[in-house]
Amino acid sequence: MPDVRKRQREARRKIIRQWMRLSKAKRQSINEISAFAKTAAQQNANAFVHSRRNPHEKIMDWLLPRAHPGA
């Protein structure tokens, strides 16, 4: 189990870094966040193998606080 948590932690860091590299204009709408989360979930599927939660929802939870609505 610790290996699974480690993979998820590494995936979280990687996904957030990729997200923050995008321009603020590309981090504003819920549609952009959702599309990015869907792609990230597919690219990092091995990190979410044993997760009870939907990977898309989990990634959305990570990204929403970092979104820049109206910026």
A tleap script that builds the chain and sets N, CA, C and O, in Angstrom:
source leaprc.protein.ff14SB
mol = sequence {
  NMET PRO ASP VAL ARG LYS ARG GLN ARG GLU
  ALA ARG ARG LYS ILE ILE ARG GLN TRP MET
  ARG LEU SER LYS ALA LYS ARG GLN SER ILE
  ASN GLU ILE SER ALA PHE ALA LYS THR ALA
  ALA GLN GLN ASN ALA ASN ALA PHE VAL HIE
  SER ARG ARG ASN PRO HIE GLU LYS ILE MET
  ASP TRP LEU LEU PRO ARG ALA HIE PRO GLY
  CALA
}
set mol.1.N position { 0.794 -1.209 0.000 }
set mol.1.CA position { 0.000 0.000 0.000 }
set mol.1.C position { 0.839 1.277 0.000 }
set mol.1.O position { 0.458 2.239 -0.668 }
set mol.2.N position { 1.950 1.330 0.710 }
set mol.2.CA position { 2.760 2.547 0.668 }
set mol.2.C position { 3.241 2.877 -0.750 }
set mol.2.O position { 3.410 4.047 -1.093 }
set mol.3.N position { 3.460 1.841 -1.571 }
set mol.3.CA position { 3.897 2.065 -2.943 }
set mol.3.C position { 2.806 2.766 -3.751 }
set mol.3.O position { 3.102 3.620 -4.587 }
set mol.4.N position { 1.554 2.408 -3.503 }
set mol.4.CA position { 0.427 3.026 -4.194 }
set mol.4.C position { 0.335 4.499 -3.804 }
set mol.4.O position { 0.155 5.365 -4.660 }
set mol.5.N position { 0.458 4.771 -2.519 }
set mol.5.CA position { 0.410 6.162 -2.054 }
set mol.5.C position { 1.551 6.977 -2.643 }
set mol.5.O position { 1.376 8.141 -3.004 }
set mol.6.N position { 2.702 6.364 -2.733 }
set mol.6.CA position { 3.861 7.057 -3.305 }
set mol.6.C position { 3.606 7.401 -4.775 }
set mol.6.O position { 3.925 8.504 -5.218 }
set mol.7.N position { 3.036 6.464 -5.527 }
set mol.7.CA position { 2.731 6.726 -6.941 }
set mol.7.C position { 1.705 7.846 -7.074 }
set mol.7.O position { 1.819 8.696 -7.957 }
set mol.8.N position { 0.702 7.848 -6.195 }
set mol.8.CA position { -0.310 8.902 -6.244 }
set mol.8.C position { 0.287 10.261 -5.883 }
set mol.8.O position { -0.038 11.273 -6.503 }
set mol.9.N position { 1.150 10.275 -4.891 }
set mol.9.CA position { 1.797 11.529 -4.478 }
set mol.9.C position { 2.661 12.074 -5.612 }
set mol.9.O position { 2.632 13.272 -5.895 }
set mol.10.N position { 3.425 11.204 -6.257 }
set mol.10.CA position { 4.271 11.629 -7.375 }
set mol.10.C position { 3.423 12.126 -8.544 }
set mol.10.O position { 3.756 13.127 -9.178 }
set mol.11.N position { 2.324 11.419 -8.824 }
set mol.11.CA position { 1.427 11.835 -9.900 }
set mol.11.C position { 0.804 13.190 -9.577 }
set mol.11.O position { 0.688 14.047 -10.452 }
set mol.12.N position { 0.403 13.384 -8.317 }
set mol.12.CA position { -0.191 14.668 -7.906 }
set mol.12.C position { 0.784 15.813 -8.143 }
set mol.12.O position { 0.412 16.846 -8.700 }
set mol.13.N position { 2.013 15.631 -7.725 }
set mol.13.CA position { 3.021 16.685 -7.915 }
set mol.13.C position { 3.251 16.969 -9.394 }
set mol.13.O position { 3.340 18.126 -9.806 }
set mol.14.N position { 3.345 15.915 -10.181 }
set mol.14.CA position { 3.579 16.057 -11.619 }
set mol.14.C position { 2.421 16.796 -12.285 }
set mol.14.O position { 2.634 17.711 -13.080 }
set mol.15.N position { 1.193 16.392 -11.956 }
set mol.15.CA position { 0.005 16.993 -12.558 }
set mol.15.C position { -0.116 18.466 -12.173 }
set mol.15.O position { -0.415 19.304 -13.024 }
set mol.16.N position { 0.111 18.782 -10.916 }
set mol.16.CA position { 0.010 20.179 -10.471 }
set mol.16.C position { 1.092 21.023 -11.135 }
set mol.16.O position { 0.826 22.158 -11.529 }
set mol.17.N position { 2.305 20.490 -11.268 }
set mol.17.CA position { 3.367 21.239 -11.961 }
set mol.17.C position { 2.983 21.522 -13.410 }
set mol.17.O position { 3.176 22.633 -13.902 }
set mol.18.N position { 2.435 20.505 -14.096 }
set mol.18.CA position { 1.995 20.702 -15.480 }
set mol.18.C position { 0.901 21.763 -15.555 }
set mol.18.O position { 0.904 22.607 -16.452 }
set mol.19.N position { -0.018 21.715 -14.624 }
set mol.19.CA position { -1.130 22.660 -14.582 }
set mol.19.C position { -0.626 24.090 -14.366 }
set mol.19.O position { -1.069 25.021 -15.040 }
set mol.20.N position { 0.282 24.250 -13.442 }
set mol.20.CA position { 0.772 25.589 -13.122 }
set mol.20.C position { 1.640 26.166 -14.236 }
set mol.20.O position { 1.824 27.381 -14.307 }
set mol.21.N position { 2.177 25.308 -15.108 }
set mol.21.CA position { 2.964 25.789 -16.248 }
set mol.21.C position { 2.086 26.405 -17.333 }
set mol.21.O position { 2.574 27.175 -18.161 }
set mol.22.N position { 0.808 26.076 -17.337 }
set mol.22.CA position { -0.097 26.663 -18.317 }
set mol.22.C position { -0.304 28.145 -18.007 }
set mol.22.O position { -0.186 28.572 -16.859 }
set mol.23.N position { -0.610 28.909 -19.029 }
set mol.23.CA position { -0.881 30.329 -18.800 }
set mol.23.C position { -2.175 30.480 -17.999 }
set mol.23.O position { -3.030 29.594 -18.011 }
set mol.24.N position { -2.308 31.603 -17.308 }
set mol.24.CA position { -3.513 31.830 -16.505 }
set mol.24.C position { -4.769 31.784 -17.365 }
set mol.24.O position { -5.833 31.369 -16.905 }
set mol.25.N position { -4.638 32.210 -18.605 }
set mol.25.CA position { -5.781 32.207 -19.509 }
set mol.25.C position { -6.299 30.797 -19.764 }
set mol.25.O position { -7.487 30.611 -20.030 }
set mol.26.N position { -5.423 29.810 -19.686 }
set mol.26.CA position { -5.814 28.419 -19.932 }
set mol.26.C position { -6.209 27.694 -18.652 }
set mol.26.O position { -6.476 26.493 -18.680 }
set mol.27.N position { -6.249 28.410 -17.533 }
set mol.27.CA position { -6.590 27.788 -16.248 }
set mol.27.C position { -7.825 28.417 -15.624 }
set mol.27.O position { -7.976 28.396 -14.402 }
set mol.28.N position { -8.707 28.974 -16.440 }
set mol.28.CA position { -9.828 29.714 -15.870 }
set mol.28.C position { -11.154 28.981 -15.878 }
set mol.28.O position { -11.842 28.947 -14.858 }
set mol.29.N position { -11.526 28.401 -16.994 }
set mol.29.CA position { -12.880 27.829 -17.077 }
set mol.29.C position { -12.920 26.394 -16.546 }
set mol.29.O position { -11.924 25.671 -16.563 }
set mol.30.N position { -14.076 26.023 -16.087 }
set mol.30.CA position { -14.279 24.672 -15.569 }
set mol.30.C position { -14.094 23.652 -16.687 }
set mol.30.O position { -13.669 22.525 -16.432 }
set mol.31.N position { -14.407 24.036 -17.920 }
set mol.31.CA position { -14.228 23.125 -19.059 }
set mol.31.C position { -12.747 22.847 -19.309 }
set mol.31.O position { -12.370 21.714 -19.609 }
set mol.32.N position { -11.917 23.864 -19.189 }
set mol.32.CA position { -10.472 23.681 -19.368 }
set mol.32.C position { -9.895 22.812 -18.262 }
set mol.32.O position { -9.049 21.952 -18.507 }
set mol.33.N position { -10.362 23.047 -17.044 }
set mol.33.CA position { -9.894 22.259 -15.904 }
set mol.33.C position { -10.306 20.800 -16.087 }
set mol.33.O position { -9.507 19.892 -15.861 }
set mol.34.N position { -11.542 20.583 -16.491 }
set mol.34.CA position { -12.052 19.235 -16.671 }
set mol.34.C position { -11.311 18.494 -17.784 }
set mol.34.O position { -10.968 17.322 -17.629 }
set mol.35.N position { -11.065 19.169 -18.896 }
set mol.35.CA position { -10.352 18.544 -20.012 }
set mol.35.C position { -8.928 18.173 -19.598 }
set mol.35.O position { -8.439 17.091 -19.923 }
set mol.36.N position { -8.274 19.081 -18.879 }
set mol.36.CA position { -6.914 18.799 -18.406 }
set mol.36.C position { -6.924 17.615 -17.441 }
set mol.36.O position { -6.063 16.738 -17.519 }
set mol.37.N position { -7.892 17.592 -16.541 }
set mol.37.CA position { -7.983 16.504 -15.556 }
set mol.37.C position { -8.230 15.166 -16.237 }
set mol.37.O position { -7.664 14.150 -15.835 }
set mol.38.N position { -9.062 15.160 -17.254 }
set mol.38.CA position { -9.351 13.919 -17.979 }
set mol.38.C position { -8.088 13.388 -18.648 }
set mol.38.O position { -7.790 12.197 -18.562 }
set mol.39.N position { -7.351 14.264 -19.311 }
set mol.39.CA position { -6.103 13.864 -19.968 }
set mol.39.C position { -5.088 13.384 -18.943 }
set mol.39.O position { -4.432 12.361 -19.141 }
set mol.40.N position { -4.959 14.121 -17.851 }
set mol.40.CA position { -3.999 13.746 -16.808 }
set mol.40.C position { -4.348 12.395 -16.191 }
set mol.40.O position { -3.453 11.609 -15.883 }
set mol.41.N position { -5.624 12.120 -16.010 }
set mol.41.CA position { -6.051 10.835 -15.445 }
set mol.41.C position { -5.673 9.692 -16.379 }
set mol.41.O position { -5.240 8.631 -15.929 }
set mol.42.N position { -5.836 9.910 -17.670 }
set mol.42.CA position { -5.469 8.881 -18.645 }
set mol.42.C position { -3.962 8.670 -18.692 }
set mol.42.O position { -3.497 7.534 -18.781 }
set mol.43.N position { -3.204 9.747 -18.635 }
set mol.43.CA position { -1.750 9.656 -18.712 }
set mol.43.C position { -1.144 9.046 -17.452 }
set mol.43.O position { -0.051 8.482 -17.503 }
set mol.44.N position { -1.836 9.152 -16.333 }
set mol.44.CA position { -1.322 8.670 -15.056 }
set mol.44.C position { -2.198 7.568 -14.476 }
set mol.44.O position { -2.331 7.449 -13.258 }
set mol.45.N position { -2.783 6.775 -15.336 }
set mol.45.CA position { -3.725 5.736 -14.906 }
set mol.45.C position { -3.107 4.763 -13.908 }
set mol.45.O position { -3.801 4.274 -13.017 }
set mol.46.N position { -1.827 4.479 -14.042 }
set mol.46.CA position { -1.183 3.515 -13.130 }
set mol.46.C position { -1.111 4.023 -11.692 }
set mol.46.O position { -0.980 3.222 -10.767 }
set mol.47.N position { -1.194 5.318 -11.490 }
set mol.47.CA position { -1.138 5.871 -10.134 }
set mol.47.C position { -2.482 5.751 -9.415 }
set mol.47.O position { -2.545 5.899 -8.195 }
set mol.48.N position { -3.551 5.484 -10.158 }
set mol.48.CA position { -4.879 5.457 -9.570 }
set mol.48.C position { -5.517 4.067 -9.597 }
set mol.48.O position { -6.731 3.940 -9.436 }
set mol.49.N position { -4.720 3.042 -9.795 }
set mol.49.CA position { -5.236 1.678 -9.935 }
set mol.49.C position { -6.060 1.257 -8.724 }
set mol.49.O position { -7.126 0.665 -8.891 }
set mol.50.N position { -5.604 1.542 -7.530 }
set mol.50.CA position { -6.274 1.080 -6.321 }
set mol.50.C position { -7.104 2.164 -5.638 }
set mol.50.O position { -7.493 2.021 -4.479 }
set mol.51.N position { -7.366 3.229 -6.352 }
set mol.51.CA position { -8.116 4.337 -5.773 }
set mol.51.C position { -9.614 4.041 -5.774 }
set mol.51.O position { -10.141 3.510 -6.752 }
set mol.52.N position { -10.292 4.378 -4.697 }
set mol.52.CA position { -11.743 4.212 -4.628 }
set mol.52.C position { -12.453 5.313 -5.385 }
set mol.52.O position { -13.526 5.107 -5.953 }
set mol.53.N position { -11.843 6.483 -5.384 }
set mol.53.CA position { -12.451 7.632 -6.049 }
set mol.53.C position { -12.111 7.638 -7.532 }
set mol.53.O position { -11.092 7.094 -7.957 }
set mol.54.N position { -12.967 8.250 -8.290 }
set mol.54.CA position { -12.747 8.440 -9.714 }
set mol.54.C position { -11.507 9.339 -9.889 }
set mol.54.O position { -11.455 10.420 -9.303 }
set mol.55.N position { -10.517 8.915 -10.679 }
set mol.55.CA position { -9.304 9.722 -10.858 }
set mol.55.C position { -9.590 11.136 -11.369 }
set mol.55.O position { -8.921 12.088 -10.969 }
set mol.56.N position { -10.571 11.269 -12.243 }
set mol.56.CA position { -10.927 12.599 -12.767 }
set mol.56.C position { -11.369 13.519 -11.631 }
set mol.56.O position { -10.933 14.667 -11.553 }
set mol.57.N position { -12.230 13.017 -10.758 }
set mol.57.CA position { -12.707 13.815 -9.618 }
set mol.57.C position { -11.564 14.182 -8.681 }
set mol.57.O position { -11.484 15.307 -8.187 }
set mol.58.N position { -10.695 13.232 -8.449 }
set mol.58.CA position { -9.562 13.464 -7.551 }
set mol.58.C position { -8.664 14.579 -8.105 }
set mol.58.O position { -8.247 15.471 -7.366 }
set mol.59.N position { -8.375 14.522 -9.388 }
set mol.59.CA position { -7.523 15.534 -10.018 }
set mol.59.C position { -8.228 16.888 -10.027 }
set mol.59.O position { -7.589 17.919 -9.816 }
set mol.60.N position { -9.532 16.892 -10.267 }
set mol.60.CA position { -10.295 18.153 -10.217 }
set mol.60.C position { -10.154 18.796 -8.837 }
set mol.60.O position { -9.989 20.011 -8.731 }
set mol.61.N position { -10.219 17.986 -7.788 }
set mol.61.CA position { -10.051 18.509 -6.425 }
set mol.61.C position { -8.674 19.138 -6.229 }
set mol.61.O position { -8.534 20.120 -5.500 }
set mol.62.N position { -7.668 18.578 -6.875 }
set mol.62.CA position { -6.314 19.130 -6.769 }
set mol.62.C position { -6.189 20.449 -7.521 }
set mol.62.O position { -5.486 21.357 -7.077 }
set mol.63.N position { -6.873 20.555 -8.665 }
set mol.63.CA position { -6.685 21.706 -9.554 }
set mol.63.C position { -7.585 22.892 -9.248 }
set mol.63.O position { -7.172 24.038 -9.428 }
set mol.64.N position { -8.792 22.643 -8.796 }
set mol.64.CA position { -9.735 23.743 -8.578 }
set mol.64.C position { -9.215 24.858 -7.679 }
set mol.64.O position { -9.441 26.029 -7.984 }
set mol.65.N position { -8.521 24.540 -6.571 }
set mol.65.CA position { -8.004 25.642 -5.751 }
set mol.65.C position { -6.919 26.464 -6.460 }
set mol.65.O position { -6.606 27.581 -6.048 }
set mol.66.N position { -6.356 25.899 -7.523 }
set mol.66.CA position { -5.280 26.580 -8.248 }
set mol.66.C position { -5.772 27.253 -9.525 }
set mol.66.O position { -4.970 27.792 -10.288 }
set mol.67.N position { -7.063 27.227 -9.762 }
set mol.67.CA position { -7.649 27.873 -10.937 }
set mol.67.C position { -7.676 29.375 -10.717 }
set mol.67.O position { -7.626 29.852 -9.583 }
set mol.68.N position { -7.756 30.106 -11.802 }
set mol.68.CA position { -7.746 31.577 -11.712 }
set mol.68.C position { -8.989 32.145 -12.398 }
set mol.68.O position { -8.901 32.711 -13.487 }
set mol.69.N position { -10.133 31.991 -11.761 }
set mol.69.CA position { -11.354 32.509 -12.381 }
set mol.69.C position { -11.340 34.030 -12.452 }
set mol.69.O position { -11.041 34.712 -11.471 }
set mol.70.N position { -11.662 34.533 -13.603 }
set mol.70.CA position { -11.753 35.981 -13.779 }
set mol.70.C position { -10.441 36.723 -13.703 }
set mol.70.O position { -10.448 37.951 -13.625 }
set mol.71.N position { -9.320 36.037 -13.722 }
set mol.71.CA position { -8.025 36.711 -13.621 }
set mol.71.C position { -7.614 37.306 -14.942 }
set mol.71.O position { -6.547 37.912 -15.040 }
savepdb mol mol.pdb
quit
